[in-house]
Amino acid sequence: MQTRAKYSRREFLKVSLLGLTSLAFRSVTLPEFPQSERLGRVNVGMTEIKARPDTESETVEAIYGDSVVPWLREVIGKRPWRINQRWVETPKGYIWAPYLQPVKNNLNVTLDSLPESSLGPGLWAEVTVPYLDVVLGNPPARSPWLQNTENPRVYYSQVFWIDQIKTDDQGQIWYRINERYGFGDLLWARAEGFRPLTEQDVAPISPGVADKRVVVDVSRQTLACFEGKNEVYFTQVSTGMMNDFYGNPTDIWETPVGIRPIWRKLVSVHMTGGSTGGGYDIAGVSWTTLFEGNGVAIHSTFWHNNFGEAMSQGCVNCRPEDAQWVFRWTLPVVAYDPGDVTVGMPGGTLVEVIR
């Protein structure tokens, strides 16, 4: 089990400033996680481990954000007033599944150099460990998510553009994250936690089929993909919420009903928006498929595991593997380099949102 280390804002900036001239500023060891094929990372501030998969059962222990526990199996239990009744069994008891991000701890062989691309040396890489601490290389922090945390981290399944490699005085290898559409922050993280994506990760699925259609049902919180009349893929999703954070009805965050073509796709993008009290700023959102002019997209989601319930501010939240499948199957096709394509009308595959 991991708990979040605490750094003051001043300490974080001090470390970052040292990192500008050398990565020898401190010896950063990779986090130690439980030895288990499947793991769960707590994605809320605090949750309780219950003796049984039931909200009303005895609390065994309270654990906090970014704690990582073995994920033994998923069972159906009792959570009143919620759609999701899924619970995860851990060695100590049960945790409501939406509060755990499914993760693994897969370390990777590090690279000595980066391939050339149209953007200069670099490649796309996916985080394959529960989380990695990152160090800001060009303070002060610009992105709201960096300004609002004392110990910045990137998380399992996030995808980033890596454009530099460095080795520090302790022999640790670091990759530099440089988001093309971010706020300009440059982040350094331990290289072992990243898997370089390959051409196969973005290769189109059923490229010869022209009659494709995506149907998102907001009342059932599902997404289905059709080739002609044949359903070829189906999954649960989380669409836009119909109530704000205070429970008041709102149509601002609803996923817009109607039929629209996909107009842009990105392997990864920095998302930001909303307003005071309901704003968001999220780096490394992978497998993003935009189908509405105001930025509504189908995309990967790492910050919750509550699929089957409305959770977003308009977008269609998916499990990473589902978002990647939709990304690869829909048109337009996206090349690995640069991993970003925009098309004019009539656009790509149609996305129909129904209620």
C-alpha positions, 0 to 999 in steps of 0.5 A, a space after each residue: 500500500 502506498 501513501 502520498 508523500 508530502 511536499 510544500 509548494 516551496 519545496 516542490 519549486 526548489 526541487 524543480 529549479 535544481 532540475 533545470 541544470 541537472 537531474 542529479 538533484 535527488 535520488 528518486 526511487 521508483 515507488 514500491 507497489 504490492 506484488 499482484 498481477 492486478 492492482 487498484 489505485 485509490 482515485 478519491 481523497 479517501 475510501 473505506 475498506 469494508 468487511 463485506 461488499 456492503 456500504 453498511 458493513 463494518 469499516 476495516 480501514 480507511 485508506 487515502 488517495 493513491 494508495 495501491 492495493 491488490 485487486 483479487 476479484 470483482 463482486 456484486 454487493 450493495 451500494 444504496 442509491 447508486 447504479 454501480 454495485 460492483 465491489 473489489 475484493 482486497 486482502 483486507 476487505 472490500 472497496 467500492 469499485 468506482 473508487 479504484 482505478 484498475 492498474 498494473 505495475 509493468 516496468 519497461 526497458 529504457 531507451 538510449 535515444 529517441 527516433 526522429 519524427 515530424 515534431 523532432 526527436 520523440 515518441 508517444 509513451 504510455 504510463 504502465 505503473 500505478 503512478 510516477 512522481 514528476 519534476 517540473 523542469 521549467 518553473 513556475 508551474 503554468 497548468 492549473 493541475 500542477 499549481 494545485 498539487 504539492 506532489 505532482 504525478 502521472 497515472 497509469 494509462 496516461 499517454 504523453 509525448 516524450 522528447 528528451 532522455 537524460 541520465 542523472 548522477 545516480 544512473 537513473 534514466 529520465 524521460 521529458 514530457 512535452 505536451 504539444 497542446 499543454 500550457 508549456 510545462 516540461 516534466 521529467 519522470 523515471 523512464 522505466 514507467 513508460 511503454 513506448 507506443 508502436 505503430 500497431 497501437 494506432 493501426 486502424 481496425 477494419 479499415 476497409 469497412 465504410 459503413 461505420 456508426 457509433 451510438 452513445 445511449 445516455 439513458 443507458 450509459 452505453 456505447 455501441 459500434 456498428 458496421 452496417 446493421 451488425 454491432 461489433 463492439 459494446 461497452 459501458 461509458 460515462 456521459 455528461 451529468 444532468 446535475 451539477 456538483 450541488 445536485 441542481 439540474 443543469 443542461 450545461 454538462 449534458 452530452 448533446 443529443 444528435 448525429 455528428 461526424 468525427 472531426 478530429 482525433 488525437 493520440 493524447 491531448 491536455 484537456 481544460 475547461 469548466 468554471 469556478 467550482 466545476 473546472 477541470 485541467 487534465 494532462 495526457 488524456 489519451 485516445 481522444 475522438 472529437 465529434 462536436 464543435 465545442 470539444 465534446 469527445 470520446 476519450 480515455 479516463 483514468 480519474 474514475 472507474 464509475 462507468 455506467 453512471 453519468 460522470 463527465 461535463 459533456 464528454 464520453 468517458 471510456 475505459 482506456 482499452 475501450 477508448 483506444 478501440 474506438 479511436 482505431 476503428 473510427 474514421 479518419 485514420 490517425 498516423 502515429 506521427 504526429 498522432 493528430 488529424 483534423 478533417 473537414 466536412 462531411 467529416 469521419 465516422 458518424 457518432 449518434 447520441 440518443 437518450 
